[in-house]
Amino acid sequence: MNMIEFTPAAKEAIAQYKETLQIPEGFALRVGIRQKNSQDKGLLIGFDEKGEKDRLAHIDGIDVIYHAGQIFFFAGMIIDYQDIDGRKGFKFLEKVRQ
């Protein structure tokens, strides 16, 4: 079981962005939180270089970097890519527990 999952749409969008934006070698997909204040911790996704405090995981063929202390905010989530009425973007979805 992976700490996060990607939908097929998300995997396709990540590959397209990586190619279109010409992401340099050595960069990986960063998943984490954008801490605005103690009550508003928005999740983020983007390409970045691995820092010395980051961890690297290989998930569905995608290199994912994250800060170990932030994993509790997104562990078990599904990352989807949606295009609804011209509004495109990644969305974090909670996995339905059975």
Sequence and secondary structure as in RCSB ss.txt:
>XXXX:A:sequence
MNMIEFTPAAKEAIAQYKETLQIPEGFALRVGIRQKNSQDKGLLIGFDEKGEKDRLAHIDGIDVIYHAGQIFFFA
GMIIDYQDIDGRKGFKFLEKVRQ
>XXXX:A:secstr
  SEEE HHHHHHHHHHHHHTT  TTEEEEEEEEEEETTEEEEEEEEEE  TTEEEEEETTEEEEEEGGGHHHHT
TEEEEEEEETTEEEEEEEE    
